Amino acid sequence: MKSNNKLFIAIIISLVLGVFLGYLVNSLGKGNTLRYTPAKEGADELIFETNDGVTHHQKVFVIKDSLEYNQLHKTLPADVMVVVASSKKVNVVPEVLKTNETLKLEKTHKSVNESVTSIDNIDSFSEKIKLLGTIFIRLVQMIIAPLVFSTLVVGIAKMGDMKMVGRVGAKAMGWFISASLMSLLLGMVLVNWLEPGKGTPIKMEDASSAGELLEKTQSFSLEEFVKHVVPKSIFEAMATNEILQIVIFSVLFGIALASLGEAAKGIIKMLDVVSHVILKMVTYIMWVAPLGVFGAVAAAVASYGFEIFGLYAKYLLDFSIGIALLWVVLLTVGYVILGKRLWELLRRIKSPLLIAFSTTSSEAVFPKLVEELERFGCQKRIVSFTLPLGYSFNLDGSMMYMTFASIFIAQVYGIDMPIEKQLTMLLVLMLTSKGVAGVPRASLIVVVATCAMFGIPPEGIALILPIDHFCDMARSMTNVLGNALATTAVDKWETANGTN
């Protein structure tokens, strides 16, 4: 317990230091250099604001190669900057900043040709400091596949009774479906009541930031859903950390192993040892968590600053109310089932909750959550069976966000959504959300796909992309809470049923 408290304190300190450093960089790192990534060849114009509140335009001409430069540089005006298209990122000092050193970059806009521009000092800092978070998350991702496989197979094999496997699975899925519907419905009720999208000051200056999500959604179909759920190769599934596919293979493998009886004991014992070794690795990796938290938070605050909270204040406030109400509902249900032991559970999972909040990754705390739930007293075979399922089917925070964000975009565009249409959307979200479990930014991909299905401009997702990182912090933490409660509830029901 002392070790857990030390980790929690270290993460809190890292969180505070990350916010402080990010704010300093955002305030002092404006500089006078733009980072420019050309979208296409030809004439372009960079649009940016300086600290005196003036909007400036810098003319740029993107050429194919240096040979073309020799032919064109004499014919272009002196105030036009020449950039070679093959350069992925180019540092540009606009003419107005060369002649006036008191001016600093304050904000950048999309260029005329929709090229990407950013403030180089801040962008460069964010890329580098974010590596700390990337290292931590990759360390965790490294052990997720073997941990899910070994614990789930051992859990099912040790159950022995396939009726018990079916019973536990049915109870878990009953919780997951009920919690998902409740979360989706809560998001729908709140967004209709609070109406954050009506009269919003948020303007969509460009939709190109949503291009990657729109491309991913084009292949969103029943065929892709089946391909995503059913593994073609267990090695491919493990290589890409497709938890749902690993779960399906592990369940089949565990059932087959249990049917062999005495002949399978050696393999079961070996996998049991493997799971213990990996959980020991978790202890080592978790001490990298404070560095990961520090890097992730510092990068986010440096890139966006605190001003973004003012622009999106109503959206963030309304979403925060939704998350708070969802926590009240989940904790109330948890108290009904666990009684006063709920507070002990919250003490156990405080570090996983904080890590998920800081790194915006519920996946990053999966191994630590397994460890803490077992220490809380949950049966290992229940944890190893229910928790991986939960990570695929029980993402309460993400569910609430899906209806909230989808109808918010409709409100911004002034699209009327009758209640029957919203209920249909809710059921569609309930199904489609299961097809992208484990996919990066899965919530946003589902929102884009659903908007397109119901006549809402899918490019509207660009409205909420700037603030999504901060919403994702709350979503991820809520997902962890929901899965911890689901696992402990199933364990309590099985204990009451006489299972040991």
C-alpha positions as CSV (number, residue, x, y, z in Angstrom):
1,M,0.0,0.0,0.0
2,K,2.9,2.4,0.8
3,S,4.4,1.8,-2.6
4,N,1.0,2.7,-4.2
5,N,0.8,5.9,-2.2
6,K,4.3,6.9,-3.2
7,L,3.5,6.3,-6.9
8,F,0.3,8.4,-6.5
9,I,2.2,11.3,-4.9
10,A,4.9,11.1,-7.6
11,I,2.3,11.3,-10.4
12,I,0.6,14.3,-8.7
13,I,3.9,16.1,-8.5
14,S,4.7,15.2,-12.2
15,L,1.2,16.5,-13.2
16,V,1.7,19.8,-11.5
17,L,5.3,20.2,-12.8
18,G,4.1,19.3,-16.3
19,V,1.3,22.0,-16.3
20,F,3.8,24.6,-15.0
21,L,6.5,23.8,-17.6
22,G,3.9,23.6,-20.4
23,Y,2.5,27.0,-19.4
24,L,6.0,28.5,-19.3
25,V,6.8,27.2,-22.8
26,N,3.5,28.4,-24.2
27,S,4.0,31.8,-22.7
28,L,7.7,32.3,-23.5
29,G,8.2,30.1,-26.5
30,K,6.3,32.1,-29.1
31,G,9.5,33.1,-30.9
32,N,9.5,34.3,-34.5
33,T,9.8,31.0,-36.5
34,L,7.0,29.1,-38.1
35,R,7.1,25.4,-38.8
36,Y,5.6,24.9,-42.3
37,T,4.6,21.6,-43.9
38,P,3.6,22.3,-47.5
39,A,0.5,20.6,-48.8
40,K,1.1,21.1,-52.5
41,E,3.3,22.9,-55.0
42,G,2.6,26.5,-56.2
43,A,1.7,29.8,-54.6
44,D,0.7,29.8,-50.9
45,E,0.1,32.3,-48.1
46,L,0.8,31.8,-44.4
47,I,-1.6,33.5,-42.1
48,F,-0.6,34.2,-38.5
49,E,-1.2,36.6,-35.6
50,T,1.4,38.4,-33.5
51,N,1.4,39.5,-29.9
52,D,0.1,43.0,-30.9
53,G,-3.1,41.4,-32.1
54,V,-2.4,42.0,-35.8
55,T,-3.0,39.3,-38.5
56,H,-0.2,39.0,-41.1
57,H,0.1,37.2,-44.4
58,Q,3.4,35.8,-45.7
59,K,3.6,34.8,-49.3
60,V,5.2,31.5,-50.1
61,F,6.0,29.6,-53.3
62,V,6.4,25.9,-53.1
63,I,8.7,24.4,-55.8
64,K,9.4,20.8,-56.8
65,D,13.2,20.8,-56.4
66,S,16.3,23.0,-56.3
67,L,16.6,22.9,-60.1
68,E,13.3,24.7,-60.4
69,Y,14.5,27.2,-57.9
70,N,17.3,28.3,-60.1
71,Q,14.8,28.9,-62.9
72,L,12.3,30.8,-60.7
73,H,14.0,32.7,-58.0
74,K,14.8,35.7,-60.2
75,T,11.2,36.1,-61.4
76,L,9.6,36.0,-57.9
77,P,9.1,39.1,-55.8
78,A,11.5,39.7,-53.0
79,D,8.8,39.3,-50.3
80,V,8.0,35.7,-51.5
81,M,9.7,32.9,-49.6
82,V,10.6,29.8,-51.7
83,V,10.2,26.3,-50.1
84,V,11.1,23.0,-51.7
85,A,8.1,20.6,-51.7
86,S,10.2,17.5,-50.8
87,S,10.9,19.1,-47.4
88,K,8.4,17.6,-45.0
89,K,8.9,20.4,-42.4
90,V,10.5,23.8,-43.1
91,N,11.4,26.5,-40.6
92,V,10.2,29.9,-41.9
93,V,10.9,33.4,-40.4
94,P,8.3,35.7,-41.9
95,E,9.6,39.0,-43.3
96,V,7.6,41.1,-40.7
97,L,9.3,39.2,-37.9
98,K,12.7,39.7,-39.4
99,T,12.4,43.5,-39.4
100,N,10.6,43.8,-36.0
101,E,12.2,41.8,-33.2
102,T,9.6,43.0,-30.6
103,L,6.9,41.0,-32.4
104,K,6.3,37.4,-31.3
105,L,4.1,34.7,-32.9
106,E,0.8,34.3,-31.0
107,K,-1.4,32.1,-33.2
108,T,-1.3,30.4,-36.6
109,H,-4.1,29.6,-39.1
110,K,-4.3,27.2,-41.9
111,S,-2.6,28.5,-45.1
112,V,-4.4,29.2,-48.3
113,N,-3.4,25.8,-49.7
114,E,-4.4,24.1,-46.4
115,S,-0.7,23.5,-45.5
116,V,0.1,22.9,-41.8
117,T,1.7,25.7,-39.9
118,S,2.7,25.9,-36.2
119,I,4.9,27.9,-33.9
120,D,8.3,26.1,-34.1
121,N,9.6,26.7,-30.6
122,I,6.5,25.3,-29.0
123,D,5.9,22.6,-31.6
124,S,9.5,21.4,-31.3
125,F,9.3,21.3,-27.5
126,S,6.0,19.4,-27.6
127,E,7.4,16.8,-29.9
128,K,10.4,16.2,-27.7
129,I,8.8,16.2,-24.3
130,K,5.9,14.0,-25.5
131,L,8.5,11.3,-26.0
132,L,8.5,10.7,-22.3
133,G,4.8,9.8,-22.5
134,T,5.4,7.7,-25.6
135,I,8.1,5.7,-23.9
136,F,5.8,4.9,-20.9
137,I,2.8,3.9,-23.1
138,R,5.0,1.8,-25.4
139,L,6.4,0.0,-22.3
140,V,2.9,-0.8,-21.2
141,Q,1.7,-1.8,-24.7
142,M,4.7,-4.2,-24.8
143,I,3.2,-6.4,-22.1
144,I,-0.5,-6.1,-22.7
145,A,-0.8,-8.9,-25.3
146,P,1.1,-11.6,-23.3
147,L,-0.6,-10.5,-20.1
148,V,-4.2,-10.7,-21.6
149,F,-3.4,-14.1,-23.2
150,S,-1.7,-15.7,-20.3
151,T,-4.1,-14.5,-17.6
152,L,-7.3,-15.2,-19.6
153,V,-6.2,-18.7,-20.7
154,V,-5.2,-19.6,-17.2
155,G,-8.4,-18.1,-15.7
156,I,-10.7,-20.1,-18.1
157,A,-8.6,-23.3,-17.8
158,K,-8.7,-23.2,-14.0
159,M,-12.4,-22.6,-14.0
160,G,-12.7,-26.0,-15.5
161,D,-16.5,-25.9,-15.5
162,M,-17.6,-24.4,-18.8
163,K,-21.0,-23.6,-17.3
164,M,-19.1,-21.2,-15.0
165,V,-17.4,-19.6,-17.9
166,G,-20.8,-19.0,-19.6
167,R,-22.3,-17.7,-16.3
168,V,-19.4,-15.2,-15.7
169,G,-19.5,-14.1,-19.3
170,A,-23.3,-13.6,-19.2
171,K,-23.0,-11.5,-16.0
172,A,-20.2,-9.4,-17.4
173,M,-22.0,-8.8,-20.7
174,G,-25.2,-7.9,-18.9
175,W,-23.3,-5.2,-16.9
176,F,-21.5,-4.0,-20.1
177,I,-24.7,-3.6,-22.1
178,S,-26.6,-1.9,-19.3
179,A,-23.7,0.5,-18.5
180,S,-23.2,1.3,-22.2
181,L,-26.9,2.1,-22.8
182,M,-27.0,4.2,-19.6
183,S,-23.9,6.1,-20.6
184,L,-25.2,6.8,-24.1
185,L,-28.6,7.8,-22.8
186,L,-27.0,10.2,-20.2
187,G,-25.0,11.9,-23.0
188,M,-28.1,12.3,-25.1
189,V,-30.2,13.7,-22.3
190,L,-27.5,16.2,-21.2
191,V,-26.6,17.5,-24.7
192,N,-30.3,18.1,-25.3
193,W,-30.8,19.8,-22.0
194,L,-27.7,22.0,-21.9
195,E,-27.5,22.6,-25.7
196,P,-23.8,23.5,-25.8
197,G,-23.8,23.7,-29.6
198,K,-26.5,26.4,-29.9
199,G,-25.1,29.9,-30.1
200,T,-21.5,28.6,-29.7
201,P,-18.6,30.9,-30.4
202,I,-16.6,28.0,-31.8
203,K,-15.9,28.5,-35.5
204,M,-14.6,25.9,-37.9
205,E,-11.9,27.8,-39.7
206,D,-10.9,24.6,-41.5
207,A,-11.9,20.9,-41.6
208,S,-8.6,19.6,-42.9
209,S,-7.5,18.7,-39.3
210,A,-10.2,16.0,-39.5
211,G,-8.9,14.6,-42.8
212,E,-7.2,11.5,-41.1
213,L,-10.4,10.6,-39.2
214,L,-12.5,11.1,-42.3
215,E,-10.2,8.7,-44.3
216,K,-10.4,6.1,-41.6
217,T,-14.1,6.2,-41.5
218,Q,-14.5,5.6,-45.3
219,S,-13.9,1.9,-44.7
220,F,-16.2,1.7,-41.7
221,S,-18.6,-1.1,-42.7
222,L,-20.0,-4.5,-41.6
223,E,-17.2,-6.2,-43.4
224,E,-14.6,-4.1,-41.6
225,F,-16.4,-4.7,-38.3
226,V,-16.1,-8.5,-38.7
227,K,-12.5,-8.3,-39.8
228,H,-11.7,-6.2,-36.7
229,V,-13.4,-8.6,-34.3
230,V,-12.4,-12.0,-35.7
231,P,-8.6,-12.5,-35.8
232,K,-6.9,-13.6,-39.0
233,S,-3.7,-14.4,-37.1
234,I,-3.1,-14.3,-33.3
235,F,0.4,-13.0,-34.0
236,E,-0.9,-10.1,-36.0
237,A,-3.5,-9.4,-33.3
238,M,-0.7,-9.4,-30.6
239,A,1.6,-7.3,-32.8
240,T,-1.1,-4.6,-33.1
241,N,-2.5,-5.0,-29.6
242,E,-6.0,-5.8,-30.8
243,I,-7.4,-6.7,-27.4
244,L,-10.8,-7.9,-28.7
245,Q,-9.1,-10.3,-31.1
246,I,-6.7,-11.6,-28.5
247,V,-9.7,-12.1,-26.1
248,I,-11.5,-14.2,-28.7
249,F,-8.5,-16.4,-29.4
250,S,-7.7,-16.7,-25.7
251,V,-11.2,-17.8,-24.8
252,L,-11.2,-20.5,-27.4
253,F,-7.7,-21.6,-26.4
254,G,-8.6,-21.7,-22.7
255,I,-11.8,-23.7,-23.3
256,A,-9.8,-26.2,-25.5
257,L,-7.1,-26.4,-22.9
258,A,-9.5,-27.1,-20.1
259,S,-11.1,-29.9,-22.1
260,L,-7.7,-31.8,-22.1
261,G,-7.8,-32.4,-18.4
262,E,-4.5,-33.7,-16.8
263,A,-2.6,-33.4,-20.1
264,A,-2.9,-29.6,-20.0
265,K,-1.6,-29.0,-16.5
266,G,1.9,-28.4,-17.6
267,I,0.9,-25.7,-20.1
268,I,-1.5,-24.1,-17.6
269,K,1.3,-24.0,-14.9
270,M,3.8,-22.4,-17.4
271,L,1.3,-19.7,-18.5
272,D,0.5,-19.0,-14.8
273,V,4.2,-18.4,-14.2
274,V,4.4,-16.2,-17.3
275,S,1.5,-14.1,-16.0
276,H,3.2,-13.6,-12.6
277,V,6.5,-12.6,-14.4
278,I,4.6,-10.0,-16.4
279,L,2.8,-8.6,-13.4
280,K,6.3,-8.2,-11.8
281,M,7.3,-6.3,-14.8
282,V,4.3,-4.0,-14.2
283,T,5.8,-3.0,-10.9
284,Y,9.0,-1.8,-12.6
285,I,7.2,-0.1,-15.5
286,M,4.8,1.9,-13.3
287,W,7.7,3.8,-11.9
288,V,8.2,5.3,-15.3
289,A,4.6,6.6,-15.1
290,P,5.4,9.9,-13.5
291,L,7.8,10.7,-16.3
292,G,5.1,9.7,-18.8
293,V,2.5,12.0,-17.1
294,F,5.0,14.9,-17.0
295,G,5.7,14.6,-20.7
296,A,2.1,14.2,-21.9
297,V,0.7,17.1,-19.8
298,A,3.6,19.5,-20.6
299,A,3.2,18.8,-24.3
300,A,-0.6,19.4,-24.2
301,V,-0.4,22.6,-22.2
302,A,2.5,24.0,-24.3
303,S,0.7,23.4,-27.5
304,Y,-2.8,24.7,-26.5
305,G,-2.1,27.0,-23.6
306,F,-4.9,28.0,-21.2
307,E,-6.7,30.2,-23.7
308,I,-8.3,27.2,-25.4
309,F,-10.3,26.6,-22.3
310,G,-11.9,30.0,-22.6
311,L,-12.9,29.4,-26.2
312,Y,-14.4,26.0,-25.4
313,A,-15.6,26.9,-21.9
314,K,-19.3,26.0,-22.4
315,Y,-18.5,22.7,-24.2
316,L,-16.0,21.6,-21.6
317,L,-18.2,22.7,-18.7
318,D,-21.2,20.8,-20.1
319,F,-19.2,17.7,-20.8
320,S,-17.6,17.9,-17.3
321,I,-21.1,18.0,-15.8
322,G,-21.9,14.8,-17.8
323,I,-18.8,13.0,-16.7
324,A,-19.5,14.0,-13.0
325,L,-23.1,12.7,-13.2
326,L,-21.8,9.5,-14.8
327,W,-19.4,9.0,-11.9
328,V,-22.3,9.6,-9.5
329,V,-24.3,6.9,-11.2
330,L,-21.4,4.4,-11.4
331,L,-20.4,5.0,-7.8
332,T,-24.0,4.7,-6.5
333,V,-24.4,1.4,-8.3
334,G,-20.9,0.4,-7.0
335,Y,-21.9,1.2,-3.4
336,V,-25.2,-0.8,-3.7
337,I,-23.1,-3.8,-4.7
338,L,-19.9,-3.4,-2.7
339,G,-21.1,-1.4,0.2
340,K,-18.3,0.4,2.2
341,R,-15.7,-1.7,0.3
342,L,-16.2,0.8,-2.5
343,W,-13.9,3.3,-0.8
344,E,-11.2,0.7,-0.4
345,L,-11.5,0.0,-4.2
346,L,-11.1,3.7,-5.0
347,R,-8.0,3.9,-2.8
348,R,-6.6,0.9,-4.7
349,I,-7.2,2.3,-8.2
350,K,-6.3,5.9,-7.5
351,S,-3.0,5.6,-9.3
352,P,-4.5,3.9,-12.4
353,L,-7.2,6.6,-12.5
354,L,-4.6,9.4,-12.4
355,I,-2.3,7.8,-15.0
356,A,-5.3,7.3,-17.3
357,F,-6.3,10.9,-16.8
358,S,-2.8,12.3,-17.4
359,T,-1.8,10.1,-20.4
360,T,-5.4,9.9,-22.0
361,S,-4.9,6.2,-22.2
362,S,-7.0,3.6,-20.3
363,E,-4.9,0.9,-22.1
364,A,-1.8,2.2,-20.3
365,V,-3.1,1.2,-16.9
366,F,-4.5,-2.2,-17.8
367,P,-1.6,-4.2,-16.3
368,K,-1.6,-2.1,-13.1
369,L,-5.4,-2.4,-12.8
370,V,-5.1,-6.2,-13.0
371,E,-2.6,-6.1,-10.1
372,E,-4.7,-3.7,-8.0
373,L,-8.0,-5.6,-8.5
374,E,-6.3,-8.9,-7.4
375,R,-4.9,-7.1,-4.3
376,F,-8.4,-5.8,-3.6
377,G,-9.4,-9.4,-3.3
378,C,-11.0,-10.2,-6.6
379,Q,-10.5,-13.8,-7.8
380,K,-7.7,-13.9,-10.4
381,R,-9.7,-16.0,-12.8
382,I,-12.6,-13.5,-12.6
383,V,-10.2,-10.5,-13.2
384,S,-8.4,-12.2,-16.1
385,F,-11.7,-13.0,-17.8
386,T,-13.8,-9.9,-17.1
387,L,-11.3,-7.1,-17.4
388,P,-10.1,-7.8,-21.0
389,L,-13.8,-8.1,-22.1
390,G,-14.5,-4.8,-20.4
391,Y,-11.7,-3.1,-22.4
392,S,-13.5,-4.1,-25.5
393,F,-17.2,-3.7,-24.5
394,N,-17.4,-1.4,-21.5
395,L,-16.0,2.1,-22.2
396,D,-18.5,4.2,-20.3
397,G,-16.8,7.5,-20.6
398,S,-16.3,7.1,-24.4
399,M,-20.0,6.0,-24.8
400,M,-21.3,9.1,-23.1
401,Y,-19.0,11.3,-25.2
402,M,-20.2,9.7,-28.5
403,T,-23.9,10.8,-28.2
404,F,-22.8,14.2,-26.6
405,A,-20.3,15.0,-29.4
406,S,-22.6,13.8,-32.3
407,I,-25.6,15.8,-31.2
408,F,-23.4,18.8,-30.4
409,I,-22.2,18.9,-34.0
410,A,-25.8,18.7,-35.2
411,Q,-26.7,21.7,-32.9
412,V,-23.8,23.8,-34.3
413,Y,-25.0,23.2,-37.8
414,G,-28.6,23.9,-36.8
415,I,-29.8,20.4,-37.8
416,D,-33.0,19.3,-36.1
417,M,-32.7,15.8,-34.5
418,P,-36.2,14.5,-33.4
419,I,-36.1,12.2,-30.3
420,E,-36.9,9.1,-32.4
421,K,-33.9,9.8,-34.6
422,Q,-31.7,10.4,-31.6
423,L,-32.8,7.0,-30.1
424,T,-32.0,5.3,-33.4
425,M,-28.6,7.0,-33.3
426,L,-28.1,5.7,-29.7
427,L,-28.7,2.1,-30.8
428,V,-26.4,2.5,-33.8
429,L,-23.6,3.9,-31.6
430,M,-24.2,1.0,-29.2
431,L,-23.3,-1.5,-32.0
432,T,-20.7,0.4,-34.1
433,S,-18.7,1.4,-31.0
434,K,-17.8,-2.3,-30.5
435,G,-16.2,-2.5,-33.9
436,V,-13.3,-0.2,-33.2
437,A,-12.2,-1.3,-29.7
438,G,-8.5,-0.7,-29.3
439,V,-8.3,1.7,-32.3
440,P,-6.5,5.0,-31.5
441,R,-9.1,7.9,-31.2
442,A,-11.8,5.3,-31.5
443,S,-14.5,7.6,-30.1
444,L,-13.9,10.2,-32.7
445,I,-14.0,7.6,-35.6
446,V,-17.3,6.3,-34.4
447,V,-18.7,9.9,-34.1
448,V,-17.6,10.7,-37.7
449,A,-19.2,7.5,-39.0
450,T,-22.4,8.1,-37.1
451,C,-22.7,11.7,-38.2
452,A,-22.3,10.7,-41.9
453,M,-25.0,8.1,-41.4
454,F,-27.5,10.6,-40.0
455,G,-27.0,13.5,-42.3
456,I,-24.7,15.5,-40.0
457,P,-21.6,16.9,-41.8
458,P,-18.8,14.6,-40.6
459,E,-16.2,17.3,-41.1
460,G,-17.8,19.0,-38.1
461,I,-15.6,16.8,-36.0
462,A,-12.9,19.5,-36.6
463,L,-14.9,21.7,-34.3
464,I,-14.0,19.6,-31.2
465,L,-10.6,18.3,-32.3
466,P,-8.6,21.1,-30.5
467,I,-10.2,20.3,-27.2
468,D,-10.5,16.6,-27.6
469,H,-7.3,15.8,-25.8
470,F,-8.7,17.3,-22.6
471,C,-12.1,15.5,-23.0
472,D,-10.1,12.3,-23.6
473,M,-8.5,12.7,-20.2
474,A,-11.9,12.5,-18.5
475,R,-13.1,9.7,-20.8
476,S,-10.1,7.5,-20.2
477,M,-10.3,7.9,-16.4
478,T,-14.1,7.1,-16.5
479,N,-13.4,4.0,-18.6
480,V,-11.0,2.7,-16.0
481,L,-13.5,3.3,-13.2
482,G,-16.3,1.6,-15.1
483,N,-14.2,-1.5,-15.8
484,A,-12.9,-1.7,-12.2
485,L,-16.5,-1.6,-10.9
486,A,-17.7,-4.1,-13.5
487,T,-15.0,-6.6,-12.5
488,T,-15.5,-6.3,-8.8
489,A,-19.3,-6.5,-9.2
490,V,-19.0,-9.8,-11.2
491,D,-16.6,-11.1,-8.6
492,K,-19.0,-10.3,-5.8
493,W,-21.9,-12.0,-7.6
494,E,-19.8,-15.1,-8.2
495,T,-18.6,-15.2,-4.6
496,A,-22.2,-14.9,-3.4
497,N,-23.0,-17.8,-5.8
498,G,-20.5,-19.9,-3.9
499,T,-17.6,-19.7,-6.3
500,N,-14.1,-19.7,-4.8
